[in-house]
């Protein structure tokens, strides 16, 4: 495990951004060339939202991996978080510009459709996290920065709930995402609770 951690320290983070930029470009190409089926807008919207949720969960997994498995991937957490935010922004942009298109309908959906309301709430929580994901904010905010970035927990949970409520009928995939999210959050929170009891 020590060898793996040493190797990870030598890896640059910029390739993550490059690879992350390729996925939306590939989706756009697929949509333009008919590779996303009869409703490419919905497929692109869903794919970007799901990828954003996957990256949020991946970011939350980094601390439990270090704590329970000894795998230290902390240096990649910022890139993963920013890519998650980018994908979710694109997910929202596709919904706004290509799907709904009508400004009054957008507001009505946010107010009247619970799954949209929850999704927007999760997105709003991510905004301050993305804005403060830089070294200057870490230095200036100090301990407040760590408390602020715990909003990731709520944002990821809201994202998973948004997915569960979005689908029609009983589907196992969104429930798996919700279950994984709850398990990862439990792995992050429970050790501290035990320390307080002790």
WOHUQUI-V176142 format. One record per run of one state. SS is the DSSP state (H for helix, E for strand, L for the rest). FROM is the first residue (numbers start at 1). TO is the last residue. Records with the same first field share a line. If there is no record, write none. Layout:
SS->FROM-TO / FROM-TO
This chain:
L->1-1 / 11-13 / 33-39 / 70-73 / 101-102 / 113-113 / 132-134 / 142-142 / 149-150 / 167-171 / 198-198
H->2-10 / 14-32 / 40-69 / 74-100 / 103-112 / 114-131 / 135-141 / 143-148 / 151-166 / 172-197
